[in-house]
Amino acid sequence: MHPYSEAYYRRELQRMSAVRPMVLGSLVVSRESGPRPGDGYMYVETRRTMLRDVPVLRLDGEVWMSLTPMEVQSTFMAIQLAHGRVGTAGLGLGYFVQRALEKPEVESVIVYELNDDVLQLYRRTFGVHPKLELHHANARLLEGEQWDFFYADFYRHLLTPQAIDDMAALSSANLIGSYHWWSIEQTVLEALHAGLADRLPRWMLDAYLPFLRLFAQHARSRTVQLFGCGAALVEELERHGLGRRNSFVQA
Ligand SMILES: C[S@@+](CC[C@H](N)C(=O)[O-])C[C@H]1O[C@@H](n2cnc3c(N)ncnc32)[C@H](O)[C@@H]1O
């Protein structure tokens, strides 16, 4: 199903129906309704429809995860690519984890989450699963681990250069088959827009151009949202030896 379709979004929202309003320490989960946000994933949303009963996670009063169309669209590729022994940080509402656990090609999901209340929320909402391990840990300190696929989503903002620093550090301290960070598709789009596709590593183009083609079909009648940071992101990749010439990660 198309990740930008309304049917896909409704199905994903339905899949998270177990998430109930809850307060745990500094964590607050609510279910909220309101006008559809103006941000889609990589496009500007102009439809004026309402969203209903959307799970929202706040930590210390700040929104860390909510199941808006943008979050669902931007998690699509992580779910698609997950296979084998999957590592992920952080847990949030557990949306990615729930979806990855459903996949037969996923053997196990090992979660690293900084906030113990978030781990409690997951246990209370979804219980245990034979393929799942939950760890209370700072993802930036992980070393000596091994995963076929690692999904880094411990960010509040899209396109943070910190995600590239984290990839470089985690990839040199651990053995990782393929690495995906939240909003990597938009990193590729920004680099293409800046005319710098030839400086991206081959694995990034192979993995994400198919998604960008899907996006282009959807975006035809919409405004694409670009931040113009392609050159800075490509330079950040190159600074860490992750550019085309020195790429050491192969998908
Ligand atoms: C955006 S949410 C993750 C959403 C999740 N992918 C989902 O599908 O629901 C980010 C999570 O990362 C956690 N986090 C932040 N910094 C972290 C770190 N250094 N190590 C591990 N987890 C961290 C936060 O507590 C939060 O639960």
The ligand as an SDF file (V2000), in Angstrom:
LIG
                    3D

 27 29  0  0  0  0  0  0  0  0999 V2000
   11.0730   10.1470   18.2260 C   0  0  0  0  0  0  0  0  0  0  0  0
   11.0100    9.0440   19.5740 S   0  0  0  0  0  0  0  0  0  0  0  0
   11.1220    7.4660   18.7790 C   0  0  0  0  0  0  0  0  0  0  0  0
    9.8680    7.0840   18.0640 C   0  0  0  0  0  0  0  0  0  0  0  0
    9.8230    5.6320   17.6590 C   0  0  0  0  0  0  0  0  0  0  0  0
   10.6910    5.3890   16.5040 N   0  0  0  0  0  0  0  0  0  0  0  0
    8.4130    5.1630   17.3370 C   0  0  0  0  0  0  0  0  0  0  0  0
    8.2250    4.5600   16.2630 O   0  0  0  0  0  0  0  0  0  0  0  0
    7.4930    5.3680   18.1510 O   0  0  0  0  0  0  0  0  0  0  0  0
   12.6160    9.2460   20.2600 C   0  0  0  0  0  0  0  0  0  0  0  0
   12.9040    8.4090   21.4780 C   0  0  0  0  0  0  0  0  0  0  0  0
   14.3300    8.4280   21.6730 O   0  0  0  0  0  0  0  0  0  0  0  0
   14.6200    8.4300   23.0550 C   0  0  0  0  0  0  0  0  0  0  0  0
   16.0060    8.9040   23.2040 N   0  0  0  0  0  0  0  0  0  0  0  0
   16.4510   10.1800   23.1600 C   0  0  0  0  0  0  0  0  0  0  0  0
   17.7950   10.2150   23.2750 N   0  0  0  0  0  0  0  0  0  0  0  0
   18.2050    8.9230   23.3720 C   0  0  0  0  0  0  0  0  0  0  0  0
   19.4690    8.2920   23.5060 C   0  0  0  0  0  0  0  0  0  0  0  0
   20.6120    9.0220   23.5500 N   0  0  0  0  0  0  0  0  0  0  0  0
   19.5250    6.9470   23.5990 N   0  0  0  0  0  0  0  0  0  0  0  0
   18.3860    6.2060   23.5660 C   0  0  0  0  0  0  0  0  0  0  0  0
   17.1530    6.7340   23.4200 N   0  0  0  0  0  0  0  0  0  0  0  0
   17.0620    8.0820   23.3420 C   0  0  0  0  0  0  0  0  0  0  0  0
   13.5360    9.3160   23.6360 C   0  0  0  0  0  0  0  0  0  0  0  0
   13.3750    9.0820   25.0330 O   0  0  0  0  0  0  0  0  0  0  0  0
   12.3230    8.8840   22.8060 C   0  0  0  0  0  0  0  0  0  0  0  0
   11.6290    7.8220   23.4150 O   0  0  0  0  0  0  0  0  0  0  0  0
  1  2  1  0
  2  3  1  0
  2 10  1  0
  3  4  1  0
  4  5  1  0
  5  6  1  0
  5  7  1  0
  7  8  2  0
  7  9  1  0
 10 11  1  0
 11 12  1  0
 11 26  1  0
 12 13  1  0
 13 14  1  0
 13 24  1  0
 14 15  1  0
 14 23  1  0
 15 16  2  0
 16 17  1  0
 17 18  1  0
 17 23  2  0
 18 19  1  0
 18 20  2  0
 20 21  1  0
 21 22  2  0
 22 23  1  0
 24 25  1  0
 24 26  1  0
 26 27  1  0
M  CHG  2   2   1   9  -1
M  END
$$$$
